[in-house]
Amino acid sequence: MLDGVARVIEAGGKDVTPLFVAGAPAALELARAYCIRIAVLTDGSPSCGTSYLCDGTFGGGKAYSPNGCHRCFTAPSWCRGI
């Protein structure tokens, strides 16, 4: 998603990718501003999965490409270009 390859589409078909792309670096900035040292991220979330994300089929499938907040938190220099 953050690299422009994947999209986040709601069940009704609306593309909400820009909201997720903006949210990842915003979450990182808030964590820095409040000196947050630990974040609990949920696997399966389109923005926070650490080992897998939902694949977007709404059928319970998994995609193994952590992205979003996890990517920004573990490689913050990557998020500067967003």
Order of alpha helices (4+ residues) and beta strands (2+ residues): alpha-beta-beta-alpha
